Amino acid sequence: MIKLRYPHLFEPVRIGDTLFRNRIFSAPTGHPDVTLDGWFTEDAITYYERKAQGGAAAVTLGEAIVDSVYGKRHKFQVSLDNNAVKHNLSRLADTVGRHGAVVSIELQHSGMNATPAQGPDAPPVYGPSACTAGGVHIKEMPEEIILEIIDKFADAAFLAKSCGFGMVTVHAGHGWLLNQFYAPRLNKRTDKWGGSAENRARFTVEVVDAIHRRCGEGYPVEVRISGTESNDVGYGIDEGIKFACELDGHADIIHVSVGSSTGLTGKNNVFGTTHPSMFLEDGVNVKFAAEVKKHVNKSLVATVGALSDPAMMEEIIASGKADIVEIARGLICDPDIPNKALDGREDEIVHCIRCMSCFSHLMAHGHFFCALNPETSRERYFQRCLPTPERRRVLVAGGGTGGMQAALSAASYGHEVILCEKGPRLGGNIRCEEKVPFKKHLTEYIERQERMISRAGIDLRLNTEVTPEYAEAIGADVIIAAFGAVPAIPDIPGIDGENVMSAEAAYTAPEKVGETAVILGAGLVGMELAVYLSMLGKKPVIVEMAAQINDGGNFLHGKCVEAELDIYGVEIYCSSKAVKVDDSGVWCQTPDGLKQFKADSVICATGLRPLMEEAAALRGCSKRFYQLGDCLAPKTISEATAAAATIARDIGRY
């Protein structure tokens, strides 16, 4: 008999009439590849299938709307009151379910968050009580509409069941309709749908009971709630416990998340708590599920948020904090977490660094890509069967994130790979952040890549600079130049002073930074450095020549960083161009004229200079030549790893 390292985590659980193979569920995530007719594309189907292949016990689709008249937030949401989606959903359920996972779907109604239709005959936007939100007049939902929506939840669940979905997840958290009815600040009703916790929870309880009547008592119904709204004007865990107690015995699973997206005006960074930012500890929201667990007796309790460590998840289940652990971004980053934990390959897990780039890219461009997993949202491309490549001798010049991924991907396709790094260690510029607490998962990622390189039969050559002469001596068929970039230092008087250092140097040796510091540049590098120095007790300020901060397109992470800067009281002075550095600090031209910012240290976080020409010098040293990452232009980790994996896949095939 094989002894499992995580026996509680991999203990099957029967919920209603359904057996789940372990306690790791893929939490609800939507996918942007939905047609205007409400059909998931093959890319979206493969995205969900990949999670089932990775070993999750349940795979939950997010953002399926039960009411397309009053409940739709945006046009790319699947409408479950349209039977035309049945064929597509049946195909998805079959594709995912064949891998042994239970397929679930999240049932949502936007309520007062619905996008109002236009025109004289447009239906109203309903909420629990009349109010004005975001300039939209919200009408109090009449009881006949409440009862109609309860039926629509049940009908949607029945449709899902008939398509092969083994469970449904009722979304009663995060500021959607059912959560709006429960939140005292939004629900001012005096009828049976408002007032006491029992009345405010009645809508959700009636929905769950209606689903069980329609689909059978043995059909699992999960209910996602916000255990706390995580905001100084929202409700706290005491109200969350009351909500859970009302659901106890009705819901099969009470899924305890946190936060709300509706009507909050407090200072708290709710998004960065609901979707924990890198500044919060692993498993930060487990404590709320643990409190709920103390008060419910019949329903199982699930927890979610910043989970990817099998040992931590095992302890959560073993200690009784929760019965189920749910993972969203963690399985976007590494869908194989369950299988790796089961096989004893924990050191191969790629832990989500919680950088928010997936969310930011989704909201800005309509697709989400993971910084560390180049296959995310490209699953169908990477799973597509191709002819076996002709074996090539591949030289990768540069051992940063892009170079490491290129080497690993090329080796996985059977090529002979030589990886050269100019310095003594792999990792590139990111290595300078290895002491930063909120970057610990990024450091773990670099260390993980090093381990995988050592196991992949790659010829690693550290302290080796690749010159044209060296490259020609290697005789490679393919050269991939991943030289990276060096700090760009502004040309201003005094910039070479002894009190001036680069951001990289400040990260590497923060003890050399004075008690006060001026950081030149309000990009993510400079702002994160200010957070780190503040954590060490130093007092930085940031000056930026542009009129606003530069989040590099990752605006959600930018908001999280700004929230941390606010906590530490770090001031940012925009429209302030540094014109001179002296022993006492920096002189800047500001909207108010010339101003001195006094400080012990001056730190340059003014961007990077790509090593473009140095990399291009290798062109002609092999038949095929590629440049990737920062030696083309400053790139994100996501862009570098995606290009690296794709280039490696092309070698020997095209």
N, C-alpha and C positions, 0 to 999 in steps of 0.2 A: 504494500500500500504506500503510495507516494504521500509524503508529509508536506502539506502546503505551508509556505512561509506566512501567508496571510489568510488563515482559515476563516476568520469572520468575514473578511472582504469578499471571499469567493464562495461563501456558503449560499447555495440557491435559496430563493425565497418564493413561497407561493402566496400570491395576492389574488383573492377571489378564486377564479377558476384557472388562473394563469401562473405558470412557473417561470421565474426569471433566473437566469443562469448564474448571476452573481449580484452584488450590491452596488455596482458601478453603473449609473445611468448617464447617458448623454443628455444634458439639460437642453431645454428648448432653444433652438437657434433657427432664425429664418434664413432664407437664401434669396438673393436678388434675382436669380434667373427664373423668373416666373413671367409667363406671357400675359398679355392683357386679357386673355380669355381665362386666366387662372390656372394654367397648366405649368407644372414643373418641367423644365427642360431636362435633357439627358445629363447635362453637366450638374444640375441640381440633384438629380437622382443619384448620380455617382458620388456626389459629396456626402450624402447621407449613407449610402452603401459602405463607403470607406470606414465610417465609424462602427458599423456592424462588423466589418472584417477585422477591426481592431480589438474586438472582444467586449464592447459595452453590452450590458444586459438589456437596455432599452435605448432606443434612438428616437428622440422627440423632435418633430417638425414644429417650428415656431410660427406664430402670427397667422393662423387661419381664422377668418372672420365668420361668425355665425349669422350675421345680419348685415347684408350688403346695402340695405336701405338706410339704417341709422348708425351702423357700427364700423364703417370702413375708414381707416386712417389714410391709406394711400392706395393707388391703383394697382400696385403689384402684389397685393395680398390675395391669397386664395379665398374665394367666397364659398363657404360650405352650404349655402342655401341655393346653390346652383348645381343641379344634378349632372350638368355637362362635365363636371370635373371628375366624375366617378371613374371613368376609364383610366385617366392619368394617375389618380391616387391608387387605384388597384395595381397598376404597374409598379408604382413606387413601393407599395407595401410588399409586393412579391419580391422585388429586387433586394430590398433591405432584409426582409424577414427570412429569406433563404439562408442567410448567414447565421441564424440562430438568435438574433436579437428580436425583442418585442418592439414593434413599431407603434409609436404613439404620435399624437398630434395635439398641439396646443389650441384650445378653443378660446377666442378672444372677442371682445366687443369694446370698441374704443370709447363709447359713451360721449362725454363732453370733450374728448380729444379727437372725435371724428372730424374729418375735413368737411366743412359745410359745402353743400351743393349750391349752385348758382341758379338764378331764375325765379320767377314769381311763384312757381309751383314746387320749388325745392322743399324737401322735407326739413323739419327743424332739427337742431342739434339738442339732444336730451342729456340731462345729467340728473343726479338725485334731487337737486334743488335748483331753483332759478338763480342765475347769477350772470355776470359778464366775465369772460375769461379770454385773454388775448384779443380783445376787441370783438369777440363773438358772443352774441346773446344766447345763453343756455336756458332752455325751458325745463321746468320740472317734469320728469317722466311720469305720465299718467299710469295708473295701475293696470289698465288694459294693455299698455305697451310693455310693462314689466312682465305680465303673464305671457304675452306673445313672445318675448325674448327668452323666457324660461323654456318655452316649447321649442324655440329655434336652437337653443343649446342642445336639447335632447335630440332634435332631428339631426343636427350636425354630428353628434356622437354616433347616432345610428347609421348615418351615411359612412362615417369613418369605419365603424365596425363591419359594415357590409363590404367595404373595400379591402378588408384584411388587417385593419389596425387593431392591435391587441389591447390597447389602452387609450384613454384620452386624458389630457391635462387641461383642467379648467383654470384659466388665468384670472385669479382674484387678487393680484398684487400689482405693484409697480405703477399704480395710478390709472389702471384701466377700469372699465365700468363697475365691475363688482367691488373693486377696491374703493372706488369713488363712493359707493353706497356705504361701505363700512367706515370710511374716514369721517370722524365727527366734524371736522372743519369744513367738509363739503356737504354732508348730509344734515340738513336742518329740518327734515320732515317731522311731522307729528302723528303720522299714521302708523300702520304696522310695519312699514318699511324704514322707519327712522326712530331715533331716540335711544333706547337701550342697546346694548351690544347684541342681544338676541334679535332685536328688530333690524338692526343695521346688517347683521349677518344673514338675515332671512333670505335675501335674494340668492346668495351663493348656496345656502343649504337647499333651497327649493330647486336650484339648477341641478345640484348633485343628485337629489332624490329623483328628479324627473329623468335624468340620464339612466339611473338604475332601473326605473320602471320601464323605460323604452328599450334598454339594451340587456337587461337581466341583472339580478343582484350580484352575480358572479363576475360581471364585467368590471375590470379595475378602473376606478376614477381617481386620478391624482388632482389635487387642488393646490395651486401655487399661491401663497399669500406673502404679504410683506409683514414679517414679524415686528418690524418697526419701520417707520418712514424715514428714519435716520436724518431728521431735520428738527431744528429747534421750534418750528411751528407745527410739526406733524405729530402723530401719535407715537408712543414709545412701546416698549416690549410688553408692558402690562396690558395694553389694548390688544396687542398681537396675540397674547396668550388667551384672552377672552375670545377672540375670533377662532382660534384653534379649538378651544373647548366647545364652541358651538358646532364646529365641523366634526368633532370626534364621534366616530361611529357612523357618520354619513360618508365622508371621504375615505377611500381606502388608503391613500397616502396624503399627508399634509406636508407639502413642500415649502420649507421656510426660507424665503429670500428676504431682502430688505429694500427699502427705498420706494420712491414714488416720482412720477414724472409730471404730476398734475398739481398746479396751484400752490406750489411751495415758494415762499419768499425769503426763507432764512439764508444764512451765509454758508451753510454746509455744502460741500461738494457731493451732492447726492449721487450723481452718475458715477463718480469715482469710488463710491461705497457699494452701490448695487453691483457694479462691475469693478471689483477692487483694483485700485491703481497699484503701481509698483511701490508706492510709499506705505502701503499697509502690509501687515504680516500675513503669512500663509494661513488660510483657514480663518480669516478675520471674522466671518459672520457665523461660524459654527456655534458660538456661544448662544445665539438667539434660538437656534434649533434645539440646543440642549435645554434651554429654559422651557420651551414649548413641550419637549419630551417629558418633562417632569409632571405635566398637567394633563396629558392625554393618555387614555388607557386602551382604546379600541383601534385607533388608526395608527398606521406606521408613520414615522417622521423622516423626512429627507432634508439634507442640508446641502448648501451650494455656496460657492464663492472662494476663489483662490486655492483650489485643491488640485494637486497633481502628484503628491508624494504618497506612495503606497503605504509606507509605515504610518504616516499621519492618518490616512483614511482607515487603516486597520484599527488604530487606537480609537478613533471616533466610534466605530461600530462596536468594538470590544467593550468600551467603557460605557456604552449605552447613551452617548450623546445624540445619536441618530441611528436609524435602521438602514438608511440608504444614503450614499454620497452621490451627488450630481456634479458633472463637470461640463462646462461650456467651452470657454476659450482654451482650456487645457487640452481638450480633444481636437480642437482646431489646430493647435500647435503640434500635438502628437496623438493621432487617433489610436495608436498602438499601446497606450498606457496600460490598459487591462491585460493584454497579452504579454507585454514585457514584464509586468509584475508577476503574472502567473508563471512565467518561464524562468523567473529569477534573473532577469536582465534589467534590473532597476537602473544600473549605471548607464544604460543606453537611452533612457527616457529624456526627451527634450522638454524641459519645463517651460511653460509660458512665462515670458518676462513681463507680461502685463503692460506692454508699451502703448496699447490702444491703437496701434497702426491699423489693425483689422477694421475697427469701428470707424476710424477717421476716413480711411479709404472708401469704405462702403458708403458713408454719408456724402462724401465729396464726389465719388466717381461711379457709384452704383455696383461696385464689386469689392469683396474683402479678400485681402491677401495677408498671410502671416509673415512676420519678419523672419522667423526661423525655419518655417516649413515651406519650401518652394512649391510643394504639391497642392497646398490649400487653394481651393477654387480652380485648380488645374488638374484635378484627379483623373478626369477622363483622358486628358492628354498624356499624363505619365503612365496610365494603365494601358494605353493603347499598344497592342502588339506590333512590334516592328521587326524587320529582319535582323538577325544577329550581326552586330557591327564587325567590320574588319578590324583586327587588333592593331592599335597604333601605339607608338611611343610618345607619351605626352609629358611635356615639361610645364609645370605650373610655377610661375615666378611670383612669389608673394604669398605669405601665409596668414593673411587676415581672414575675415569671415568669408569673403568671396572665394579666395584661393583655397581655403580648406574645403568648402563645399564643392568646388570644381574638382579637386583631387579625389574626394570621396565618391562623387557621382561617376567620374571617369573610371575609377577603379571598380565600381560596382558593375560596370558594363564590360569588364574584362580587359581594359587597356593597361599597359605598363606605364605607371605614373611615377614621375620624379617631382617632388615638391620641395622647392627651395625657399628659404626665408632668410632675409638679410640679418635679422637679429637672432638672439639666443632662444627666443620662445615664439610659439605660434600665437596668433590672436590679433596682431596688428595694433592700431591705435587704441582699440577698446581695452587692451590690457591695462591701460593706465587707470581704469575705473574699478579695478578688482578689490579695492578697499572700501568701496562705497556700499553701505548696507542695502540700499534699495536697488542696487544692481547685482545682487548676489546670484540671481538666476541667469543673468547674462554671463557672469563669470563661470557658473556651472556649465553653461552651454559651450563655452570655449574649451573647458576641461573635457567635456563630453566629446567634442569634436577631436580633440587630441587623442583620446582613448580609441576612438573609432579609426583614426588614421593609423595608430600603432597596430591595429588588428587587421587592417585592410591590405597588407602587403605593399604599402606605398613606400618608396625610397625617399625618406625625409632627410633633408640636408639643411640643418640650421647653420647660422653664421655664414651663410653663403649668398653673396651678391651675384645676381645674374646679369652679366654684361653680354654684349653681342658676341664677344670672343668665347665666353663660357657657354653661351647657348649654342653656338656653332659646334663646339667640342662635344656637346651632349648628343647632337645628331637627332633631335626629336622630329617626329612627323608633324606634331602639333605643339604650338606654344600658346599658353594662356597667360597673359600678363595681367597680374592683379597687384600692381605695385602700391596702390593706395595713394595717399596724399600726405602732405606735411602742413603744419600750421601756417596760415597766411598772416604775416605780421604787417601791420599798417606802417606806412612811411611817414612818421611824424617825429619831430625832434624829441630826443630823450627816450625813445622806445628801446634803446639798447642799454638803458640804465640797470644798475645792480638790483634795483627794487622791482624790476619787470620780469615776468615769466609767462610762459604759455599756459593755457588751460591744461594741457597734457602734463606739464611739469607740476602744476598745482594739485592735480588729481594724484599724481604719483607720490609726491612728497608734501602733503598738506602742512606738515610741521614747519616747512620753510615759508609758509604764508604768514604774514604779520597778523596782528590782532584785528586790524582793519584792512579792508581791501576794496579796490575799485575793479570791477570786471567790465572790460570793454566788449560789448556784444550781448544782446538779449535774444540770442538763439537758444535752442534747447541745451546746447553744451554749456553756455554761460549760465543759464538759469538753473540747471541741475547742479552745476558747481556751486552756485550760491546757496542752494539748499544744503548741500553736503558741508560746506564750510560753516553754515549756521548750526548744523547738527554738532559740529566740533566746538561750538562756542565762539566762533569768530563773527565779525560784523561786516559783511560785504554789502556793497551797493552795486547796482548795474547801470551803466550808461549805454545808450543805443543811439546811433546816428539816424536811424529810420524813425518814422512817426509811430511805429508800433512794433511789438515783439515779432520775432520770426519763429513760428513753430514748425517750420519745414513741411507744412501740410498736415502734420499730425495734431490737429487743433484740439482734439479731446485730451490727449496727453498734455498739451500746452495748458489747458485749463486746470488739469490736476497739478501741474508744476506751479502755476500761478497761485493755486489754493495753498500749496505748501509755503510759497514765498510770503503769502499773507499771514500764515500762522507764525512765521519767524520774523515778521515785520521788515522784510527786505524791500527796499525801495528801488523802483526802476524809473530811470529818467530817459524818456525817449526824446527824439529830435535834439539830441545832444552829441555833437561831433567832437571827438577828442582832437585837439590841435597841438598839445604839448604835454610832455611828461617831465616832471622834475622829482627831486628827492622827497617832496612832501605830498605828491599825488598826481592828479591829472587836471589839466585845464581843458574845458569844453566850451564850444560855442553853442549856446542854448537859445531858445526863443526869448529869453530874458537877458541875453547878452553873454559875455564871457564869464564863466563861473569855474571856480576851483573846487574839485572834490578831493579832500585830503584823505590820505590813507597810507598805511605802512607799505602795502604791496599793490602793484598794478598787474592785472592778469589779462592777457590777450585771448579772447574767445571770439575772434573775428573771422572765423571760417577757415577753409582749407585750400591749399594750392594743389591741384591734381598733378601727379607725376606723369603727365601725359607724354611729354617728349621722351623722358627716360624709358617709358614702356614702349613707345613707338619705335625706339631704336632697335628693338628686337625683331621688328618686321623685316622679313627677308631671311631670317635665320632658320626658317622652316617653311614647308609647303603651305601649311595652314597656320594662321595667326589670329588670335582674338585678344581684345582688351575688355576688361570688365571692372565694374566698381568705381572706386574713387579716382583711378588713374584716367578715366574718361571725363568725369565731372563728379562733384560731390554727390554721392548716392546714399540712399538708406540701406540698412541691412537687408530689408525685404527685396529691394531692387537687385542688390548684389547677389544674394543667394538664388533668386529666381533666374537671373542671367547665367549664373554658374551652372546650375542644374540643367538648364536648357542647352547651353553650349556643349556640355559633356554628353548629353543625350544625342546630339547631332554627330559627334565624332565617329568616323568610320561608317556612317550611313548615307551621308549626302555629299 
